[in-house]
C-alpha cells in the first residue's frame, strides 16, 4: 500500500517535517500523445489508494487497532513503588496507580475510543470491540467508590489519585467525553454502576464549568472568558446523551443552546468552518481554523442530531449548520484525501485525527440522510483511504497532532508535534472505519469514467 506521509514522523527533537506541494504533484509524465494513445485511460499517480475500499479491508484496519490497544491499555491498579498488582481495592493507598500502559483509561480521548469501540461492535457484529469498552468501564465503575471514600478521608491522596479527574472534575476535559461514553454503554446494556459518575459529570457541566453571561461554556485561559471550539465536544454530547437516557427535555435544550451560541460567535459563514478560539472583549478574533477543533465541532453536531428528538425546535437550525459545515470542510480536503492542520493553509501539514473525524461525521450524515450522498460519499471514501495509510502494522495511528491549546500566531499550530502516542487519533479512526463499513453496506459505488461515484438507483 502506498503511503503519503512517511516524511511526517517526529525526529528525536520532535520536529514535524511538513509535506509540501511538489511532493503531491502528478509524477507519471508520459511521452504518449493524443493521436496514438487514449490519454484519459492513463493510470494517475495517486498518493493514497484510490477506489472503492472493501468492507473486509476496513475491518482489518479496525482489528489491528483493537489488537494493539487491547495489549497496551491494561485495566489494573498497581503499587507505584513496588509494581505489585493490587487485587483488593479496600487496600488502596497514596501509592496506588493505574498499571502503566501506552494510554490513559480515563482521558477524554479515551471517552471517544470507548464510543468508537461500541459503534464498531454494532456495525460489525464483533463483540470484542464492545468487550474492550465494557471491561474498562466496569473496572472504573468498581473502583470509583473506593477512591471516593479515600478522597473524603485523605484529601491529599485524592488530589494524586488515578481517578481524580473523574471523581473531582475541574474542567470539561475531565469528564464530558467519558460521561458520554458511559451513557452510551449504559444504554447498550452495560450493567456496571456508572450512574453515580454520570450524574456527577452532568452536574459539573451544568453547574460548575465557567460560562459567559449568556451561559456559553467557557474557560479563563489563555485569556479571561475564552471560548474554545473543543469545548462543544467536551460538554455538549454528554448533555444530549443524558436527554436520551432520562427523557428530560432540559438536557436537549441545553445541548442545542450551546451549539447555536458557539456557532454564532465562531462559525465563519464565508469559509464554512470555525475559528479555534474566541475571546470576550476582543475587537478582532484570531482566525485560526484548526482542523481537529473543527472535527470536535462537527462530531458534536452529529452526536446531538443522533439523539435529539425530531420535533425539537432547534433541530432544523443544527441540521442547517451541519450542512454548511460539511460543505465548508469539503472545500478544504486535499487531493490526497487528508485535511491540513490549519484547514485553509495548504503549507501546514496533513493531519490524521481531523481527517478521521470528518470521514466519520460525513459518512454518518450520509447514512442518516442528512446530507447528499451523491455529493459527499466519494470524498468520504477518499478520506478513509487516506486514514488507513496511517495505521501501521502494529495498529498504531500515525500522523496525529498532540494535545493543543489555543494560539494567536500561525507558528503555534504549524509546528505542533505529531506522534503515534497522541491518543486523539484512535477513537476517530475507529469511528471512521465503523461508519464507512455502514456506508458500504447502505450504498453502492461504481467506477464511472475512472472516478468513484455513488451508484444511483434507476
C-alpha positions, 0 to 999 in steps of 0.5 A, spaced: 500 500 500 502 506 498 503 511 503 503 519 503 506 521 509 512 517 511 516 524 511 511 526 517 514 522 523 517 526 529 525 526 529 528 525 536 527 533 537 520 532 535 520 536 529 514 535 524 517 535 517 511 538 513 509 535 506 509 540 501 506 541 494 511 538 489 511 532 493 503 531 491 504 533 484 502 528 478 509 524 477 507 519 471 509 524 465 508 520 459 511 521 452 504 518 449 500 523 445 493 524 443 493 521 436 496 514 438 494 513 445 487 514 449 490 519 454 484 519 459 485 511 460 492 513 463 493 510 470 494 517 475 499 517 480 495 517 486 498 518 493 493 514 497 489 508 494 484 510 490 477 506 489 472 503 492 475 500 499 472 493 501 468 492 507 473 486 509 479 491 508 476 496 513 475 491 518 482 489 518 484 496 519 479 496 525 482 489 528 489 491 528 487 497 532 483 493 537 489 488 537 494 493 539 490 497 544 487 491 547 495 489 549 497 496 551 491 499 555 491 494 561 485 495 566 489 494 573 491 498 579 498 497 581 503 499 587 507 505 584 513 503 588 513 496 588 509 494 581 505 489 585 498 488 582 493 490 587 487 485 587 483 488 593 481 495 592 479 496 600 487 496 600 488 502 596 493 507 598 497 514 596 501 509 592 496 506 588 496 507 580 493 505 574 498 499 571 502 503 566 500 502 559 501 506 552 494 510 554 490 513 559 483 509 561 480 515 563 482 521 558 477 524 554 480 521 548 479 515 551 471 517 552 471 517 544 475 510 543 470 507 548 464 510 543 468 508 537 469 501 540 461 500 541 459 503 534 464 498 531 461 492 535 454 494 532 456 495 525 460 489 525 457 484 529 464 483 533 463 483 540 470 484 542 470 491 540 464 492 545 468 487 550 474 492 550 469 498 552 465 494 557 471 491 561 474 498 562 468 501 564 466 496 569 473 496 572 472 504 573 465 503 575 468 498 581 473 502 583 470 509 583 467 508 590 473 506 593 477 512 591 471 516 593 471 514 600 479 515 600 478 522 597 473 524 603 478 521 608 485 523 605 484 529 601 491 529 599 491 522 596 485 524 592 488 530 589 494 524 586 489 519 585 488 515 578 481 517 578 481 524 580 479 527 574 473 523 574 471 523 581 473 531 582 472 534 575 475 541 574 474 542 567 470 539 561 476 535 559 475 531 565 469 528 564 464 530 558 467 525 553 467 519 558 460 521 561 458 520 554 461 514 553 458 511 559 451 513 557 452 510 551 454 503 554 449 504 559 444 504 554 447 498 550 446 494 556 452 495 560 450 493 567 456 496 571 454 502 576 456 508 572 450 512 574 453 515 580 459 518 575 454 520 570 450 524 574 456 527 577 459 529 570 452 532 568 452 536 574 459 539 573 457 541 566 451 544 568 453 547 574 460 548 575 464 549 568 465 557 567 460 560 562 459 567 559 453 571 561 449 568 556 451 561 559 456 559 553 461 554 556 467 557 557 474 557 560 479 563 563 485 561 559 489 563 555 485 569 556 479 571 561 472 568 558 475 564 552 471 560 548 474 554 545 471 550 539 473 543 543 469 545 548 462 543 544 465 536 544 467 536 551 460 538 554 455 538 549 454 530 547 454 528 554 448 533 555 444 530 549 446 523 551 443 524 558 436 527 554 436 520 551 437 516 557 432 520 562 427 523 557 428 530 560 427 535 555 432 540 559 438 536 557 436 537 549 435 544 550 441 545 553 445 541 548 442 545 542 443 552 546 450 551 546 451 549 539 447 555 536 451 560 541 458 557 539 456 557 532 454 564 532 460 567 535 465 562 531 462 559 525 465 563 519 459 563 514 464 565 508 469 559 509 464 554 512 468 552 518 470 555 525 475 559 528 479 555 534 478 560 539 474 566 541 475 571 546 470 576 550 472 583 549 476 582 543 475 587 537 478 582 532 478 574 533 484 570 531 482 566 525 485 560 526 481 554 523 484 548 526 482 542 523 481 537 529 477 543 533 473 543 527 472 535 527 470 536 535 465 541 532 462 537 527 462 530 531 458 534 536 453 536 531 452 529 529 452 526 536 446 531 538 442 530 531 443 522 533 439 523 539 435 529 539 428 528 538 425 530 531 420 535 533 425 539 537 425 546 535 432 547 534 433 541 530 432 544 523 437 550 525 443 544 527 441 540 521 442 547 517 449 548 520 451 541 519 450 542 512 454 548 511 459 545 515 460 539 511 460 543 505 465 548 508 470 542 510 469 539 503 472 545 500 478 544 504 480 536 503 486 535 499 487 531 493 490 526 497 484 525 501 487 528 508 485 535 511 491 540 513 492 542 520 490 549 519 484 547 514 485 553 509 493 553 509 495 548 504 503 549 507 501 546 514 501 539 514 496 533 513 493 531 519 490 524 521 485 525 527 481 531 523 481 527 517 478 521 521 473 525 524 470 528 518 470 521 514 466 519 520 461 525 521 460 525 513 459 518 512 454 518 518 450 524 515 450 520 509 447 514 512 442 518 516 440 522 510 442 528 512 446 530 507 447 528 499 450 522 498 451 523 491 455 529 493 459 527 499 460 519 499 466 519 494 470 524 498 468 520 504 471 514 501 477 518 499 478 520 506 478 513 509 483 511 504 487 516 506 486 514 514 488 507 513 495 509 510 496 511 517 495 505 521 501 501 521 502 494 522 502 494 529 495 498 529 498 504 531 495 511 528 500 515 525 500 522 523 496 525 529 497 532 532 498 532 540 494 535 545 493 543 543 491 549 546 489 555 543 494 560 539 494 567 536 500 566 531 500 561 525 507 558 528 503 555 534 499 550 530 504 549 524 509 546 528 505 542 533 508 535 534 505 529 531 506 522 534 503 515 534 502 516 542 497 522 541 491 518 543 486 523 539 487 519 533 484 512 535 477 513 537 476 517 530 479 512 526 475 507 529 469 511 528 471 512 521 472 505 519 465 503 523 461 508 519 464 507 512 463 499 513 455 502 514 456 506 508 458 500 504 453 496 506 447 502 505 450 504 498 453 502 492 459 505 488 461 504 481 467 506 477 464 511 472 469 514 467 475 512 472 472 516 478 468 513 484 461 515 484 455 513 488 451 508 484 444 511 483 438 507 483 434 507 476 
